[in-house]
C-alpha cells in the first residue's frame, strides 16, 4: 500500500524559496567551488591583505589574484579599502567566515 506524502510535500512547497533565490544560492556555491577563490578567502579569514601579499602567498600573479577578487567582490564575499595607492581586501562579513568555517569543519570531521 503506497504511503501518502501529500502533507509533507505541501509543507515543503510552502517553505521552498523561489526559483530565483535558489538560482542565486547555486551561483554563490559555484563561486565557492573554485580552489583559488577558496584559498584567497581562507587567506583573508583572519586579516585583510593587499593583492601583492595574496599573490606572494599563493605564488600567483597579481593579475590572476585581482581577477578572482573582482569575482568575490561582485558576489559580496569580500570588501576593500584604499590606503594611498594600496587597496586592502577583507572578507565581507561574519556570514562569509561562517560558511568557510562550517565547510572546513564538515570536511575535517571524522
C-alpha positions as CSV (number, residue, x, y, z in Angstrom):
1,X,0.0,0.0,0.0
2,X,1.6,3.3,-1.0
3,X,2.0,5.9,1.7
4,X,0.6,9.4,1.4
5,X,3.2,12.1,1.5
6,X,0.9,14.9,0.4
7,X,1.1,16.7,3.7
8,X,4.9,16.6,3.7
9,X,5.0,17.9,0.1
10,X,2.6,20.7,0.9
11,X,4.7,21.8,3.9
12,X,7.9,21.7,1.9
13,X,6.4,23.6,-1.1
14,X,5.2,26.3,1.3
15,X,8.7,26.8,2.6
16,X,10.5,26.4,-0.7
17,X,12.3,29.6,-1.8
18,X,11.6,31.0,-5.2
19,X,13.5,29.6,-8.2
20,X,15.3,33.0,-8.5
21,X,16.6,32.7,-4.9
22,X,17.6,29.1,-5.4
23,X,19.5,30.1,-8.6
24,X,21.3,32.8,-6.6
25,X,22.2,30.2,-3.9
26,X,23.5,27.9,-6.6
27,X,25.6,30.7,-8.1
28,X,27.0,31.5,-4.7
29,X,28.1,27.9,-4.2
30,X,29.7,27.9,-7.7
31,X,31.9,30.8,-6.5
32,X,33.0,28.7,-3.6
33,X,33.7,25.8,-6.0
34,X,36.9,27.4,-7.3
35,X,40.1,26.4,-5.3
36,X,41.9,29.7,-6.0
37,X,39.0,31.7,-4.6
38,X,38.8,29.4,-1.6
39,X,42.5,30.0,-1.0
40,X,42.0,33.7,-1.2
41,X,39.1,33.7,1.2
42,X,41.0,31.4,3.6
43,X,43.9,33.9,3.5
44,X,41.6,36.7,4.3
45,X,39.9,34.8,7.1
46,X,41.9,36.4,9.8
47,X,43.4,39.6,8.3
48,X,43.0,41.9,5.4
49,X,45.6,41.8,2.8
50,X,46.7,43.6,-0.4
51,X,46.8,42.0,-3.8
52,X,50.6,41.7,-3.8
53,X,50.6,39.9,-0.4
54,X,47.9,37.4,-1.6
55,X,49.8,36.9,-4.8
56,X,53.0,36.2,-2.9
57,X,51.3,33.8,-0.5
58,X,49.6,31.8,-3.3
59,X,52.5,32.1,-5.7
60,X,50.3,33.6,-8.4
61,X,50.4,36.8,-10.4
62,X,48.8,39.9,-9.1
63,X,46.6,39.9,-12.3
64,X,45.2,36.5,-11.5
65,X,44.5,37.4,-7.9
66,X,42.9,40.7,-9.0
67,X,40.6,38.8,-11.4
68,X,39.5,36.5,-8.6
69,X,39.0,39.3,-6.1
70,X,36.8,41.0,-8.7
71,X,34.6,37.9,-8.8
72,X,34.5,37.7,-5.0
73,X,33.7,41.4,-4.6
74,X,30.9,41.1,-7.2
75,X,29.4,38.3,-5.1
76,X,29.7,40.5,-1.9
77,X,32.1,38.0,-0.4
78,X,35.0,40.4,0.0
79,X,35.2,44.2,0.6
80,X,38.1,46.6,0.0
81,X,39.5,49.8,1.4
82,X,42.1,52.1,-0.1
83,X,45.1,53.4,1.8
84,X,47.0,55.7,-0.5
85,X,47.8,53.6,-3.6
86,X,47.2,50.3,-1.9
87,X,43.9,48.5,-1.8
88,X,43.3,46.1,1.1
89,X,40.8,43.3,0.9
90,X,39.0,41.5,3.7
91,X,36.0,39.1,4.0
92,X,32.8,41.0,3.7
93,X,31.2,39.8,7.0
94,X,30.8,37.1,9.6
95,X,28.5,35.1,7.2
96,X,31.4,34.5,4.9
97,X,33.6,33.4,7.8
98,X,30.9,31.1,9.0
99,X,30.4,29.5,5.5
100,X,34.2,28.9,5.3
101,X,34.5,27.6,8.9
102,X,31.5,25.3,8.6
103,X,32.6,23.9,5.3
104,X,36.1,23.3,6.7
105,X,34.6,21.7,9.9
106,X,32.4,19.4,7.7
107,X,35.3,18.1,5.5
108,X,37.6,17.5,8.5
109,X,35.2,15.8,10.9
110,X,35.5,12.1,11.4
